[in-house]
Amino acid sequence: MLTRQGWWAVHATRMIIASLATLATVYALGLTVELSAVISAIVVTQSNIGGSLRRAFEQGVGSFVGAAFAAAVALALRPDDPASTALALAIALLPLSILAAFSIGFLVAPVTASVVILGAPGVEVGPDILAVERLVGVAIGCGVGLLAAVLVLPAQASRAAMATAARVAGLLAAQMRAIAPGAGTGEAALSERATLIRRGLLELATHATEAARERRVIIGRKADPERALRALRRIRHDVDMLRRAARGAGSDVLTGPLCEPWDRAAMGSAGALDQIEALLSGSPIAGPPVPIEPIVRDYRTALDEMRNMGLTRDMSTPDLARLFGIKFALRQLERDLADLMDMAGAEAERSRHWES
C-alpha cells in the first residue's frame, strides 16, 4: 500500500537514505568529496530502478568526459589570468555543451568541466587533482544511489509499466462505451479522455525504456512492456477510428440491422478491455472471457445483409465510408485485443508463479 499510494513518501525516504549513506561513506573513507558525492546520489535516486540505472550511466559518463576533456584543456593552456581562464572555459564547454544539447541527461559534463577549469573556492590544487576528486565523488554517489534504489523500498519499472498499461486499458474501455449507440457522451468528454490516453502511453513508453535497462542487469523478470505498449498504441488507433466513424454517422445511418450489432461490438470490446485491465493490475477477472470474434462477425454479417437487401443503395458516399470504416476498424480491434489479451494472460500467470 505504501509503494502504491505513498510513492512520494517512498521516493523521499529513498533519497534521504541515499544522501546520508553517501555522506557517511565519504567521511568513513576520509575523503573531501562530499558535495559531488551527495549531489550525484540525489540525481541517481529515481522513482524506480530503471530510472536510477539511466541516471547513474549519464552521471558517470558525463562526469568522466567532462573531467577528462577539461583537465586536458587546462593542462595544455595553463590559464593563470581572467582572459586565459575564459578562453580555456570556452574551449572546454564547446563540445560538452553540444553533447548536453543532444541529451539533457549529460548536462553534468559541462558542469564538471566548469568545476575543473575554475576550481573550487579556497582550494589551491591543479585541474588534474580536481578532475580526480570529482570523478571519485561521482562514483561514490552513483554507487550508493544505485544500492539505495535496489535495497530501500525498491520499485521496478516493469511493475510501473504494467500498472500504467492497466490504466490505459481502462481508459480505452471507457472510450468504447462512450461511443456506443445511445451513450450520450459529448465530444468534449471523448477528447479529454483521448488526451489522458495519449499521456498514459507516453508514460508507459518511459517505463518500458527503464524496464529494458533493468532486464540488462537481470533485475526483475517481468514481461516485456514493449509488447503491451505496441498493442495499446494499435488499440488506441482502432478506437480513434471507431470514434470518428461512429460519431460522424448520424443516428439514421446506424439504425435498423446495424444498431444492435454495433452496440454489442462496442460494449463487448469494452468488456474485453476491462478484463485486460484486471489481468495487468493483478486483479481477478469478473466473469468468463469476452469473445470478440463472434460479435465483430455479427456486425460484418449485418452490413453484408444491408447491402444485399439494397438498403445501402441510396446512402451517400461519406455514410457508406463510415459504415465500412467501422467494419474495418472492428476487424483490426479484434486482432489487437487478442494480442493484448494473450500478453496480459501471460503476465498474470508469470506474476502468480513468482508470488508462489
N, C-alpha and C positions, 0 to 999 in steps of 0.2 A: 504493500500500500504506500509506503514511504517513497519508493522509487517511482511509482506511477503518478501519485498526486502531488508529492512534495519534491518535484525534480529540482526546483530552485534551491531547496534546503540541502539536497544531496550534492548539488554542484558546489554550493558554498562550502559545505563541510569538506569535500574533497580538495578544493583549492586551498583552504586554510591549512589542512593537514600537510599537503604537498609543500606549501611555503615554509611552514615551521620545520618540517623534516629536512628540507633543503638547507635552511639556516643552521640547524643542528649539525648536519653533515659537514658544512663548511667550517664551523667552529671546531668540530672534532678533529678535522684534518689540519687545523692550524693555518688555514688559508685566509686571504683577504679579498675574496671574490664574491662576497655575499650578495652584492647588488645584482651583478649579472646572473648569478645562480638563481636567486629568488624570482627575478623577473622572468627568466626562462621557465621556471617551474609554473608560474602563473599562466604564461602563454600556452604551455603544453597541456595544462589541465583543461580538458574539454568535457562536453556532456556525455561522451561515450569513448570507448577505447579506440575505435577507428579514427575519430577526430583527433585524439591525443597522438596517435601514430603519425598522422599527417603533419600536425604542428611540430612534433619532435624532429621530423625529417627536414621541414622548412627551416627550423631554428638551427639545426646542426649544419646543414649545407650552406645556408645563408651566412652564418657566422664564420664558417671556415673560409668561404670565398671572400667575404668582406675583409676578414683579418689578414689573410694571405696577400691579397692584392694591395691593401692599404700599407701593410708593412713593407712590401717591395717598393712601392712608390716613395714612402718616407725614407727608406734606406738609400734609394737612388738619388733623391733630390736634397736630402738633409735640410729640411726647412728650418730656418732659425730667425725669421722675421715675418711680420704680417703678410708681406707680398708673396714670399715663397711658400708660406703656410697655406695661403689662399689658393695658390697655383696647385700645390700638392693635393689639397682637398678637392679641387675641381677635377683634376685628372683621376683621382680615386673614385669620385662619385659618378663620373660619366657612364662607364659601363654598368656599374652596380645599380644606378637609377633606372637604366633601361631594363635590367633584369627584374627590378621591383615593379616596373610598369606592366610587364607581361604577366607577373604573378604577384599579387599583393602580399602573399604569404612570405615572400622573400624580401620584404621591406627591412628585415633585420640586417641584411647585407650592407646597405649604405649607412645604417645606424652604427654597425660595428666599425666600418671604415672611418666614420667620423670620430669615434672614440679613440681609435688607434692613431689617427693623424693629429688630433687636437690634444690627446692625452687627458688624464684625469686631473682636476684641480688640486694643486698642492702635492702632486706625485711627480717626482723627477726621475722618470725611467724612460728608456728608449721605446720606440714603436714595436720592436720585436718582443719585449717583455710584456707590453700592453696587449699585444695580439695573443700571446700565450695565455695570459691571465684571463682574457676574455673568453677564449676557447675552453679553458678549464671550467670557468663558471657556467658557461652554457652547457657543457657536457654534464656537469653535476645536476644542474637544474632540469635538463631534459630527462636524465636517468631517474631522478627521484619523482618527477612528474609522471613518467610512464608507470613507475611502480605504484604510485597513488591511484592512477586510473585503473590498474588491474586489481589492486588489493582493497581499496577503500570504496565500499559500496559500488562495485563495478557495474557499468551499464554497457551492453553490447549494441553496436549499431544495427546488427541484424534483427534484434528484437524490436528496436525502434522502427526499423523499416517495415516489419510485419504489422506493427500497431498502426503505422501510417497507412499502409495498404488497406488494412481493415476499415479505417475511417473513410478512405476514398471510395471503397466499395459500398459503404453505407450511403454516402452522398449520391453515388450513381443510382442506387436503388431508389432513393427518394426522388431523383430526377425522372426515372422511368415512371414512377407512379404519378408524377405531376403532369406528364404529357399523355397519360391515358385518357380516353374519351370521358368527358364529363368531370375531369378532375377539378377544373375551375381555378387552377393556379395561374396567376398573372405572369406576364413575360418578365417583369422586374424580378420576381422571385426566382424564376428559372435562370436569369442572367446572374443573379447573386450567387446561386448555388454553383453555377458553372465556374465562377471566379474562385470559389472555395475549392473546387475540384482541381483547377489548374495549380493553385497554391499547394495543395496536398501532393500533387505529382512532382512539383519542384522539390518539395521537402523529401519525398521518397527517393528522388534521384540523388540527393545529397547523402542520405542514409545508405543507399546502395553502394555509392563510391566508398564510403567509410567502411562498410561491411566487407568490401573486397580487400581492403588493407588488413582487416582482422584475419581474413582467411589466409593471407600470405604468411602470417606468423602463427598459424594454427590456433587461433583464438576464436572459439565459438563455431560449432559445427551445425550451422543453420542452413536452410535452403538459400539458394542464390536469389536475393531480392531483385536482381535484374530481370528475371523472368516475370515476376509479378509486375514490375514497372512496365515492361513491354506490353503485357496483356492488358493492364489497366489503361495504358495510353490508347491501345486499339479500341477498347470498350468505350472510352470517353468519346473517341471519334465516331463510333457507331451510334452512341446515344445522341450526340450532337446532330448527326444526320437525321435520326428519327425525330428529334425535336423540331428541326427546320421543316421536315416534310409534313409532320403531323400538324404543327401549328400553322403551316401555310395552307393546308387543305381545310376548306370550310366544313361545317357540320353536315352540309348537304352532300358532300363527297364521301365522308366516312359514315354513311348511314347504310341501312339495308344489310346485305350479305357481309360487308366488311367490318361493320362496327363491333360486333361481338368477337370475331377472331382477333381483331387488333387490340381490343381491351384485354383479352386473355393473354396475348403475346406480351403486352406491356406489363401486366401485373405478374405474369409468370417469370419474366426476366427480372423484375424487381425482387421476387421471392428467391430466385437463384442467387442474386447479388447479396441478399440478406444472409443466406446460408454461407456464402463465401466469406462475408464479414465475420460470421461466427467462427468459422474454421481458422481464419487468420488471427483472430483475437483469442483463440483457445477456449471459446465458449461452446456449450452443447448446441447442436442443430435442432431447431424446432420442426418436427415433422419429417417425413421422408424426403429424399432429394427431389427437386423440382425438375420434371422432364421438359426440356426446352424444345427439342426437335419436333415433337407432335404438335405443339401449339404454333410453332412457326410454320409448319406444313399446312395447318388449318388456314392460315392467312393466305398462303400461296394458292391453296385449292379454291378458296372463296373468290380470290381475284381472277383466277382462270375461269371460274363459273360465270362471273360477271361478264367477262369478255366473250365467252361462248354464247351467253344469252343476249348479247348485243347492248348491254347496259352501259358499256364504256364508249359506244359509238359517238354519242353526242357530247361527250366530255371535251373540255378544252385541253390543249396540249400541256399547259402547266399542271392541270389537275391530274392528268394521266401520269405525268412525270413524277408527281408526288406519290401517287399510289404505288408505282413501280419502284420508286426510291425507297419507300418503306419496306417493300418486299426484299430488295437487295440488302438494305441495312440490317434487317432482321436475320437474314441468312449469315451475314458476317458476324452479327452479335452472337448467334448460336455457336459458331466455331470458336470465337474468342472466349465466351463464357465457359465452354467445355475445357479449353486450355487452362484458364484460370482456376476452374474447379479442380482439375487434376493437380495443379500445383498446390492449391490450398489444402487438399486432402493429404498430399504427401507431407506437407509441412506440419499438419496436425498430427499425423502418425509419427513423424520424427520427434516432435515435442513430447508426445506420450512416451516414446521409447526412452528418451533421455531422462524424463522425470521418474520413470520406473527403475 
